Amino acid sequence: MEKSFTLIQTIATAGFFSAISFWLIFNSLSLAFLSLSVAFSGFITILFFLSLWCL
């Protein structure tokens, strides 16, 4: 039960940060914001798959 709750929490967190990073991508006026948001979403994706692997 606790693992499934952790999985749901991880998915929700990854989705939340992905939404923020995609919002930054679509609203970015500079390449710095664009590259930062892409790196951020990639980092969150890596964390997500690591947490899946640890379960």
Biopython code that builds the backbone (N, CA, C, O; Angstrom):
import numpy as np
from Bio.PDB.StructureBuilder import StructureBuilder

atoms = [
    (1, "MET", "N", (0.832, -1.203, 0.000)),
    (1, "MET", "CA", (0.000, 0.000, 0.000)),
    (1, "MET", "C", (0.864, 1.250, 0.000)),
    (1, "MET", "O", (0.585, 2.220, -0.704)),
    (2, "GLU", "N", (1.915, 1.205, 0.802)),
    (2, "GLU", "CA", (2.781, 2.377, 0.894)),
    (2, "GLU", "C", (3.547, 2.607, -0.401)),
    (2, "GLU", "O", (3.789, 3.747, -0.798)),
    (3, "LYS", "N", (3.928, 1.509, -1.057)),
    (3, "LYS", "CA", (4.659, 1.657, -2.325)),
    (3, "LYS", "C", (3.762, 2.249, -3.403)),
    (3, "LYS", "O", (4.205, 3.087, -4.189)),
    (4, "SER", "N", (2.513, 1.823, -3.446)),
    (4, "SER", "CA", (1.615, 2.363, -4.462)),
    (4, "SER", "C", (1.336, 3.837, -4.196)),
    (4, "SER", "O", (1.211, 4.621, -5.137)),
    (5, "PHE", "N", (1.237, 4.223, -2.929)),
    (5, "PHE", "CA", (1.047, 5.639, -2.609)),
    (5, "PHE", "C", (2.271, 6.440, -3.023)),
    (5, "PHE", "O", (2.140, 7.547, -3.545)),
    (6, "THR", "N", (3.460, 5.892, -2.795)),
    (6, "THR", "CA", (4.689, 6.567, -3.209)),
    (6, "THR", "C", (4.736, 6.699, -4.725)),
    (6, "THR", "O", (5.174, 7.725, -5.245)),
    (7, "LEU", "N", (4.291, 5.674, -5.433)),
    (7, "LEU", "CA", (4.264, 5.716, -6.895)),
    (7, "LEU", "C", (3.309, 6.799, -7.387)),
    (7, "LEU", "O", (3.644, 7.563, -8.292)),
    (8, "ILE", "N", (2.117, 6.865, -6.789)),
    (8, "ILE", "CA", (1.143, 7.894, -7.177)),
    (8, "ILE", "C", (1.697, 9.279, -6.882)),
    (8, "ILE", "O", (1.543, 10.199, -7.687)),
    (9, "GLN", "N", (2.336, 9.429, -5.737)),
    (9, "GLN", "CA", (2.913, 10.716, -5.360)),
    (9, "GLN", "C", (4.020, 11.112, -6.330)),
    (9, "GLN", "O", (4.125, 12.278, -6.712)),
    (10, "THR", "N", (4.842, 10.149, -6.726)),
    (10, "THR", "CA", (5.927, 10.425, -7.665)),
    (10, "THR", "C", (5.381, 10.832, -9.026)),
    (10, "THR", "O", (5.881, 11.773, -9.642)),
    (11, "ILE", "N", (4.352, 10.123, -9.497)),
    (11, "ILE", "CA", (3.746, 10.458, -10.785)),
    (11, "ILE", "C", (3.137, 11.855, -10.745)),
    (11, "ILE", "O", (3.279, 12.630, -11.691)),
    (12, "ALA", "N", (2.455, 12.172, -9.640)),
    (12, "ALA", "CA", (1.838, 13.490, -9.518)),
    (12, "ALA", "C", (2.899, 14.587, -9.487)),
    (12, "ALA", "O", (2.735, 15.634, -10.114)),
    (13, "THR", "N", (3.984, 14.344, -8.757)),
    (13, "THR", "CA", (5.053, 15.343, -8.676)),
    (13, "THR", "C", (5.727, 15.528, -10.025)),
    (13, "THR", "O", (5.989, 16.655, -10.446)),
    (14, "ALA", "N", (6.010, 14.409, -10.710)),
    (14, "ALA", "CA", (6.648, 14.499, -12.021)),
    (14, "ALA", "C", (5.738, 15.208, -13.021)),
    (14, "ALA", "O", (6.206, 16.007, -13.832)),
    (15, "GLY", "N", (4.450, 14.920, -12.964)),
    (15, "GLY", "CA", (3.512, 15.589, -13.854)),
    (15, "GLY", "C", (3.419, 17.078, -13.580)),
    (15, "GLY", "O", (3.320, 17.888, -14.501)),
    (16, "PHE", "N", (3.454, 17.428, -12.299)),
    (16, "PHE", "CA", (3.381, 18.838, -11.917)),
    (16, "PHE", "C", (4.592, 19.602, -12.431)),
    (16, "PHE", "O", (4.451, 20.673, -13.022)),
    (17, "PHE", "N", (5.784, 19.051, -12.206)),
    (17, "PHE", "CA", (6.992, 19.741, -12.651)),
    (17, "PHE", "C", (7.124, 19.726, -14.171)),
    (17, "PHE", "O", (7.672, 20.659, -14.758)),
    (18, "SER", "N", (6.625, 18.673, -14.803)),
    (18, "SER", "CA", (6.639, 18.648, -16.268)),
    (18, "SER", "C", (5.724, 19.721, -16.837)),
    (18, "SER", "O", (6.055, 20.363, -17.834)),
    (19, "ALA", "N", (4.569, 19.915, -16.200)),
    (19, "ALA", "CA", (3.655, 20.966, -16.655)),
    (19, "ALA", "C", (4.303, 22.335, -16.510)),
    (19, "ALA", "O", (4.171, 23.183, -17.392)),
    (20, "ILE", "N", (5.003, 22.554, -15.399)),
    (20, "ILE", "CA", (5.699, 23.831, -15.200)),
    (20, "ILE", "C", (6.774, 24.026, -16.265)),
    (20, "ILE", "O", (6.904, 25.109, -16.837)),
    (21, "SER", "N", (7.543, 22.971, -16.526)),
    (21, "SER", "CA", (8.635, 23.112, -17.493)),
    (21, "SER", "C", (8.097, 23.314, -18.907)),
    (21, "SER", "O", (8.668, 24.089, -19.674)),
    (22, "PHE", "N", (7.004, 22.626, -19.267)),
    (22, "PHE", "CA", (6.419, 22.846, -20.591)),
    (22, "PHE", "C", (5.826, 24.245, -20.706)),
    (22, "PHE", "O", (5.882, 24.862, -21.770)),
    (23, "TRP", "N", (5.253, 24.749, -19.601)),
    (23, "TRP", "CA", (4.748, 26.126, -19.611)),
    (23, "TRP", "C", (5.899, 27.100, -19.839)),
    (23, "TRP", "O", (5.758, 28.079, -20.573)),
    (24, "LEU", "N", (7.042, 26.824, -19.203)),
    (24, "LEU", "CA", (8.223, 27.667, -19.404)),
    (24, "LEU", "C", (8.699, 27.596, -20.849)),
    (24, "LEU", "O", (9.120, 28.604, -21.418)),
    (25, "ILE", "N", (8.632, 26.402, -21.446)),
    (25, "ILE", "CA", (9.074, 26.246, -22.837)),
    (25, "ILE", "C", (8.197, 27.084, -23.759)),
    (25, "ILE", "O", (8.705, 27.801, -24.622)),
    (26, "PHE", "N", (6.884, 26.994, -23.579)),
    (26, "PHE", "CA", (5.980, 27.700, -24.482)),
    (26, "PHE", "C", (5.998, 29.203, -24.254)),
    (26, "PHE", "O", (5.678, 29.969, -25.162)),
    (27, "ASN", "N", (6.366, 29.632, -23.058)),
    (27, "ASN", "CA", (6.368, 31.061, -22.758)),
    (27, "ASN", "C", (7.773, 31.650, -22.733)),
    (27, "ASN", "O", (7.958, 32.811, -22.367)),
    (28, "SER", "N", (8.755, 30.852, -23.119)),
    (28, "SER", "CA", (10.132, 31.331, -23.013)),
    (28, "SER", "C", (10.435, 32.331, -24.124)),
    (28, "SER", "O", (10.076, 32.123, -25.283)),
    (29, "LEU", "N", (11.091, 33.400, -23.754)),
    (29, "LEU", "CA", (11.507, 34.412, -24.715)),
    (29, "LEU", "C", (13.008, 34.336, -24.967)),
    (29, "LEU", "O", (13.526, 34.971, -25.886)),
    (30, "SER", "N", (13.691, 33.563, -24.152)),
    (30, "SER", "CA", (15.136, 33.459, -24.311)),
    (30, "SER", "C", (15.544, 31.992, -24.345)),
    (30, "SER", "O", (14.827, 31.125, -23.846)),
    (31, "LEU", "N", (16.695, 31.726, -24.934)),
    (31, "LEU", "CA", (17.186, 30.352, -25.019)),
    (31, "LEU", "C", (17.606, 29.823, -23.660)),
    (31, "LEU", "O", (17.626, 28.612, -23.440)),
    (32, "ALA", "N", (17.942, 30.730, -22.743)),
    (32, "ALA", "CA", (18.341, 30.285, -21.410)),
    (32, "ALA", "C", (17.164, 29.626, -20.693)),
    (32, "ALA", "O", (17.313, 28.561, -20.095)),
    (33, "PHE", "N", (15.991, 30.266, -20.757)),
    (33, "PHE", "CA", (14.805, 29.671, -20.151)),
    (33, "PHE", "C", (14.455, 28.357, -20.825)),
    (33, "PHE", "O", (14.061, 27.395, -20.165)),
    (34, "LEU", "N", (14.600, 28.320, -22.145)),
    (34, "LEU", "CA", (14.264, 27.114, -22.896)),
    (34, "LEU", "C", (15.149, 25.943, -22.478)),
    (34, "LEU", "O", (14.651, 24.859, -22.175)),
    (35, "SER", "N", (16.461, 26.164, -22.462)),
    (35, "SER", "CA", (17.378, 25.084, -22.105)),
    (35, "SER", "C", (17.223, 24.688, -20.644)),
    (35, "SER", "O", (17.357, 23.513, -20.302)),
    (36, "LEU", "N", (16.940, 25.665, -19.775)),
    (36, "LEU", "CA", (16.750, 25.364, -18.359)),
    (36, "LEU", "C", (15.522, 24.485, -18.148)),
    (36, "LEU", "O", (15.568, 23.527, -17.376)),
    (37, "SER", "N", (14.434, 24.805, -18.824)),
    (37, "SER", "CA", (13.210, 24.025, -18.649)),
    (37, "SER", "C", (13.342, 22.635, -19.254)),
    (37, "SER", "O", (12.798, 21.673, -18.713)),
    (38, "VAL", "N", (14.058, 22.516, -20.368)),
    (38, "VAL", "CA", (14.280, 21.191, -20.961)),
    (38, "VAL", "C", (15.131, 20.329, -20.035)),
    (38, "VAL", "O", (14.835, 19.153, -19.827)),
    (39, "ALA", "N", (16.187, 20.919, -19.482)),
    (39, "ALA", "CA", (17.034, 20.178, -18.550)),
    (39, "ALA", "C", (16.257, 19.798, -17.298)),
    (39, "ALA", "O", (16.441, 18.709, -16.754)),
    (40, "PHE", "N", (15.387, 20.695, -16.843)),
    (40, "PHE", "CA", (14.599, 20.442, -15.641)),
    (40, "PHE", "C", (13.627, 19.289, -15.860)),
    (40, "PHE", "O", (13.494, 18.415, -15.003)),
    (41, "SER", "N", (12.948, 19.286, -17.006)),
    (41, "SER", "CA", (12.005, 18.205, -17.283)),
    (41, "SER", "C", (12.738, 16.880, -17.475)),
    (41, "SER", "O", (12.234, 15.828, -17.081)),
    (42, "GLY", "N", (13.926, 16.927, -18.078)),
    (42, "GLY", "CA", (14.722, 15.711, -18.209)),
    (42, "GLY", "C", (15.164, 15.167, -16.868)),
    (42, "GLY", "O", (15.171, 13.955, -16.651)),
    (43, "PHE", "N", (15.533, 16.070, -15.965)),
    (43, "PHE", "CA", (15.940, 15.673, -14.617)),
    (43, "PHE", "C", (14.783, 15.024, -13.867)),
    (43, "PHE", "O", (14.969, 14.008, -13.198)),
    (44, "ILE", "N", (13.594, 15.605, -13.976)),
    (44, "ILE", "CA", (12.413, 15.048, -13.319)),
    (44, "ILE", "C", (12.067, 13.679, -13.908)),
    (44, "ILE", "O", (11.666, 12.770, -13.180)),
    (45, "THR", "N", (12.223, 13.533, -15.223)),
    (45, "THR", "CA", (11.940, 12.249, -15.865)),
    (45, "THR", "C", (12.901, 11.175, -15.378)),
    (45, "THR", "O", (12.489, 10.042, -15.128)),
    (46, "ILE", "N", (14.182, 11.522, -15.241)),
    (46, "ILE", "CA", (15.175, 10.572, -14.735)),
    (46, "ILE", "C", (14.842, 10.166, -13.305)),
    (46, "ILE", "O", (14.921, 8.987, -12.961)),
    (47, "LEU", "N", (14.470, 11.136, -12.471)),
    (47, "LEU", "CA", (14.077, 10.829, -11.097)),
    (47, "LEU", "C", (12.864, 9.910, -11.066)),
    (47, "LEU", "O", (12.784, 9.001, -10.239)),
    (48, "PHE", "N", (11.925, 10.150, -11.968)),
    (48, "PHE", "CA", (10.714, 9.338, -12.028)),
    (48, "PHE", "C", (11.047, 7.883, -12.347)),
    (48, "PHE", "O", (10.544, 6.974, -11.687)),
    (49, "PHE", "N", (11.893, 7.656, -13.356)),
    (49, "PHE", "CA", (12.230, 6.286, -13.724)),
    (49, "PHE", "C", (13.116, 5.616, -12.679)),
    (49, "PHE", "O", (13.042, 4.401, -12.493)),
    (50, "LEU", "N", (13.951, 6.390, -11.998)),
    (50, "LEU", "CA", (14.736, 5.829, -10.904)),
    (50, "LEU", "C", (13.838, 5.377, -9.765)),
    (50, "LEU", "O", (14.071, 4.323, -9.173)),
    (51, "SER", "N", (12.814, 6.162, -9.454)),
    (51, "SER", "CA", (11.904, 5.778, -8.381)),
    (51, "SER", "C", (11.094, 4.546, -8.776)),
    (51, "SER", "O", (10.797, 3.703, -7.930)),
    (52, "LEU", "N", (10.736, 4.435, -10.057)),
    (52, "LEU", "CA", (10.045, 3.229, -10.518)),
    (52, "LEU", "C", (10.950, 2.010, -10.393)),
    (52, "LEU", "O", (10.499, 0.928, -10.017)),
    (53, "TRP", "N", (12.230, 2.192, -10.710)),
    (53, "TRP", "CA", (13.173, 1.079, -10.668)),
    (53, "TRP", "C", (13.421, 0.630, -9.231)),
    (53, "TRP", "O", (13.624, -0.556, -8.972)),
    (54, "CYS", "N", (13.403, 1.586, -8.294)),
    (54, "CYS", "CA", (13.638, 1.247, -6.888)),
    (54, "CYS", "C", (12.448, 0.530, -6.270)),
    (54, "CYS", "O", (12.611, -0.193, -5.287)),
    (55, "LEU", "N", (11.259, 0.714, -6.824)),
    (55, "LEU", "CA", (10.103, -0.022, -6.323)),
    (55, "LEU", "C", (10.226, -1.450, -6.766)),
    (55, "LEU", "O", (9.359, -2.268, -6.459)),
]
sb = StructureBuilder()
sb.init_structure("model")
sb.init_model(0)
sb.init_chain("A")
sb.init_seg("    ")
for serial, (resi, resn, name, xyz) in enumerate(atoms, 1):
    if name == "N":
        sb.init_residue(resn, " ", resi, " ")
    sb.init_atom(name, np.array(xyz, "f"), 0.0, 1.0, " ", f" {name:<3s}", serial, name[0])
structure = sb.get_structure()
